[in-house]
Amino acid sequence: MSKFTAGSRLRARHEFTAVQDAGRRVAARYMTLLGRVNALERDRLGIVASRKLGGAVVRNRAKRRLREVFRRGLLPGARPPADRTLDLVAIARRELVDAPFALVEADFQNALRRLRGPR
C-alpha cells in the first residue's frame, strides 16, 4: 500500500505559488486541479480547502478525500512516466464533500489525464 508521505506533498508556500503561477489549470466538477511538471520521479500534491467550504470538519473531510484519491493513484502500475511527473495543487469545491467517492475519484483522474495530455 502506498502512503501519502512527506515526499509526496507540497508543503511550502513557494511550492504552491510556483504551481499556481506557472502551471496549467483544469476545472473539474468537484475540484480545480493545477499542475506543473517537476524534475522528481513522483507526483506531489498540495491541497487548498478554503473556509468557503465550511467549518474545520468539512475542510478536513475534503482534504482526506483528495489525499485518498491521490494515494490510490500512486499504487504500482499507475505511476506516470518519469518525464511527466507533476506538482499538483487541488482546490476543493463545496460539492466534493458530499459526492460519492467513486465520482470524486473519476473526476480527479480525468482532470489529471487532461493535465498530462498535450498542450
Buried (B, 14 or more C-beta within 10 A) or exposed (E): EBEBEEEBBBEEEEBBEBBBEEBBBBEBBBBBBBBBBBEEEBBBBBBBBEEEBBEEEBBEBBBEBBBBBBBBBBEEEEBBEEEEBBBBBBBBBBBBBEBEEEEBBBBBBBBBEBBBEEE
